[in-house]
Amino acid sequence: MIEEVRGVGLLLGIKCRVPNGDLNAALRKEKLLAVPAGDNVLRLLPPLTVTDAEIRDALERIRAGARSVSAPAAVAN
């Protein structure tokens, strides 16, 4: 699902194995905004005032979104 995480500090990119638009749509359903970027990447641009709790919450939303995108593929196999 996720091939690589790129970046430094809070400015991160998620290199996707699936089309980044699919994962982006799943993240939006989880109420998490990301920006599609080149090379099949989603950018995460949190505010500099983000708290540790908000980061943990975002990670859970990313996991949930990734699970929802990978679930149909698992059922098809």
C-alpha positions as CSV (number, residue, x, y, z in Angstrom):
1,M,0.0,0.0,0.0
2,I,2.7,2.5,1.1
3,E,6.1,2.1,-0.5
4,E,8.0,4.8,1.2
5,V,7.7,7.9,3.5
6,R,9.8,10.8,2.3
7,G,10.7,14.1,3.8
8,V,12.0,15.7,7.0
9,G,10.2,17.0,10.0
10,L,6.5,17.7,9.5
11,L,6.7,18.0,5.7
12,L,6.2,14.4,4.6
13,G,5.3,12.6,1.4
14,I,3.8,9.1,1.2
15,K,4.9,7.2,-1.9
16,C,2.0,5.0,-2.8
17,R,1.9,1.5,-4.4
18,V,-1.7,2.1,-5.4
19,P,-2.8,5.2,-7.3
20,N,-2.4,8.2,-5.0
21,G,-5.9,9.4,-5.9
22,D,-7.4,6.2,-4.4
23,L,-5.5,6.7,-1.1
24,N,-6.3,10.4,-1.1
25,A,-10.0,9.7,-1.4
26,A,-9.8,7.2,1.4
27,L,-8.0,9.7,3.6
28,R,-10.6,12.3,2.9
29,K,-13.3,9.9,4.1
30,E,-11.3,9.6,7.3
31,K,-11.4,13.5,7.5
32,L,-7.6,13.8,6.7
33,L,-6.5,16.2,4.0
34,A,-3.5,15.4,1.9
35,V,-2.2,16.9,-1.4
36,P,-1.5,14.7,-4.5
37,A,2.0,15.3,-5.8
38,G,4.2,14.0,-8.6
39,D,5.6,10.4,-8.7
40,N,2.4,8.9,-7.1
41,V,3.0,10.7,-3.8
42,L,0.6,12.3,-1.2
43,R,2.0,15.2,0.7
44,L,1.1,15.8,4.3
45,L,1.4,19.4,5.4
46,P,0.4,19.7,9.0
47,P,0.5,23.1,10.8
48,L,3.6,23.8,12.8
49,T,1.4,23.9,15.9
50,V,0.3,20.3,15.6
51,T,0.3,18.4,18.9
52,D,1.6,14.8,19.6
53,A,-2.0,13.7,20.1
54,E,-3.0,15.1,16.7
55,I,-0.1,13.3,15.1
56,R,-1.2,10.0,16.7
57,D,-4.8,10.7,15.5
58,A,-3.6,11.4,11.9
59,L,-1.6,8.1,11.9
60,E,-4.7,6.2,12.9
61,R,-6.6,7.9,10.1
62,I,-3.9,7.0,7.6
63,R,-3.9,3.4,8.7
64,A,-7.7,3.3,8.4
65,G,-7.6,4.8,5.0
66,A,-4.9,2.4,3.8
67,R,-6.9,-0.5,5.2
68,S,-10.0,0.6,3.3
69,V,-8.1,0.9,0.0
70,S,-6.5,-2.5,0.4
71,A,-9.7,-4.3,1.6
72,P,-11.3,-4.7,-1.8
73,A,-8.0,-6.2,-3.2
74,A,-7.9,-8.7,-0.4
75,V,-11.5,-9.8,-1.1
76,A,-10.9,-10.1,-4.9
77,N,-8.0,-12.6,-4.3
